[in-house]
Amino acid sequence: MGWIMSIILVLVLSACGADTGKSQQTQSSASPASPVATPAAPSTRTINHLKGTTVIPAKINKIVVLSAAYIDHLLTIGEKPAGVNNEVRYGGDYLPYLAKQLQGVTLVGSADKPNLEAILEIKPDVILVESRTAATTYDQLQKIAPTIVMGNEWQEYESDVNFWKKDILMIAEMYDKVDVAKAKIAELEQKVAKAREQIKTLPNKNMAYLRVREKNLQLYAQNGHPTNVLLYNDLGFTPTALTPKDKRVDLSMEKIPDINADFVLLETDPNANDFLKNLKASPLWKNTPAVMTNKIYETDSFWLFKGWGVIGRGEIIDEIMKIIK
């Protein structure tokens, strides 16, 4: 009997070993090494701006822009807005220098009086405005879509010559295109540097920047507007003795002959043609040294818009290079 019990014990142990191996194999096949899960991309991002913080979609499909500067910034990084403000002084249409790139974009009223119904119909993901627009319509716009108030408090940018760069980089961040924006800024800076070197070689580079308005003539300052900063700070033109430092001034007819400038830029508002005609007929204007030496250069009527962005500033430099040749 002893030998029979020994055989039974061996068979039992063999069966247990087989079951254990099978169990381990089953557990191994049922629990393979799990792959590391890839974190899902965030669906939103938080933007800090003049009104605090606002949560916007990580991917923007439709954006409404109520500022010429921010339209320039968007187009610079290759993004087309779904809606933009019109410009009343240009017949309630697109800003002329950006019109070709904006064809088909919905006009949604002026920046001062946006058409809320038109914006609502677009169903934007985000709305971009400046502080002047936000002062009157922020709460209404915020009910339509997350609204970002960019830039500085209205007209508080005089001492910051690079504030416009902060704006384009902020917009680029919303689209994950900061590298694109930086590249475009770098291209513009190279263009500015090249132009500045040529302007340095001029024996005389005094400049006066005049704006003809519907009922008066104004002399622009060295600071106070990005176009002025581009001319006097970035490109290196010298302001005249009459040129104010920070704020534009009205220029009386009696002062016109005192404009002692090698270059006089004359920008005329669309509604100022009658004033310009009377100005040119005036003996005081005709006896101005710059007029007598044919150094008056009439620009298009929207340099003041162009100074806010990469596209516009590039066009100003192109025109300046033609003027100094």
C-alpha positions, 0 to 999 in steps of 0.5 A: 500500500505504501508504494500506491500512496507514493504514486498518488502523491506524485500525481497530485503534485504534478497536477498542482504544478500544471494548474499553477503554471496555467494560472500564471500564464492566464494572469500574464496574458490577461494583464499585459503591460499597459501603454502610457496614456497620452494626456489629452490636449487642453480644451481651454486656455486662460488669458490675462487682459485689461478686464482680468482673466477670461477663459477661451477655447484652446482652438479658435474657429471664429474670432471677431475683431473690433480694432484695425491694429488687431486685424493687422496682427491676425493677418500677420500670423496667417489667421483670417477673422470672421468679423471685423469693424468697419471704418466710417471715414472710409465709407463704412468698409474695410480699412483700405490697406487690408481690404484685399485680405479681408474680402468676404469677412463680415462687417459688424459696425464700427468699433465705437458702435458695434452691431451686436446682432451681426456679431451674434449671428457669427457665433464667435469663439472670441471677441477682441477689442481695445479699451475704448470699445470696452468702455461702452460695450464690454458687458454686452459683448461678453454675453455673446462670447469671451471678450478680450480687452487688449492693449493699454488703457486708452492713450496710455502707451506714449512711453512704451515704443514696443507696446504693439509687439506685446499685442501681436504676441498675445494674439499669437499665443491664442493660436499657438503661433508665437514663433510665427509672430516673432519671425514676422517681427524679426523680419520687420526689424531687419527692414527698419534697420536697413532703412535707418542706415540709409536715413543716417546717410542723409545730410539733412533729415528734419521731418514734419508730419502734418495731418489735414483734417476737415477744418484744421491742420495738425502737426504730429508729435515725436511720441504719442502714436506708433506711427510717430514713434516709427518715424522719429525713434525707429527710423531716426528722422529729426523732429523740427523745432515746431514739432511737439514732444508728446501730443499733436498740436493745431497749426495756425496758417501763420505758423506754416512758413516756420516749418523748416523741414527737409521732409514734410509728410502730408496726410489728408483725411477723406473729408478734408479735400476742401481744406487741403484745396484752400491750404494749397491756394494760400500764399502762406503755404506757397511761401513755405520753404518745403513747398518752394523746394518741392519737399512736400510728400502726400501720403495715403490717408491711413498711415495713422492706422498702418503704424499699429501693425507689422503689415502697415509698418512695412508699407510705411517703410516702403513709402519712406524709402521712395521719398528719400531717394 
